Amino acid sequence: TINGDTVSWITADDFITLQAIENKGYRFVSWTLNDLIVSTTPTYVDMTAGDKHHVANFEPLLQVEGGKWYRIKEIASQTYLSAESYDAHPEGSAGGVKSVDYTDVANQIFTLEAEGDNYRLKCISGYFVYCQAWNVDALKEHYTPLSFEAAAGGYYIKNMRDNSYFKVGYIQYDEDWMMPLPAGDGYYAFGDGGYGDPNNTIFNFESVDV
């Protein structure tokens, strides 16, 4: 193991341990060797053999500034979270938070209110994002504490109450449920994704001047 602040001599075919340590506000992403990813864990063991160029790659964590507002863009569908309906939908195939095309409306603009290490997500109309069993609704009095985990090209939104993740899916009226969708057919947010679920959605946060 070699401290990055020192120079040490090693011999060929020795094993070395590389340890990446994040500075505050950053997340470790990967080790690369000659521009190829060789590890996605901070500790990496390699054998010496000739000249090698190891690089520890980091990316910034979401930096939330008080009083700032954001549009939250779902990368895969290129749509934005929107509080389309303000009623509670504890049952049924979808809740009241959709992911829709860009429009210049208050339903699509959110602020992140700190609550300890987590956040409340609140739209400019005054409604909080609230996770049901699987649906995601916008309610006036209730909210779900959320966190934001860095991912490739954006962030995962994590439901800290249930330790689950947001995902966005296209939903149509389902005769099995025998009820209309709260805001019509379209992309809806769900808050029940499991850790590592490939359907978990990556979001970008776009700053908005209000």
Order of alpha helices (4+ residues) and beta strands (2+ residues): beta-beta-beta-beta-beta-beta-beta-beta-beta-beta-beta-beta-beta-beta-beta-beta-beta
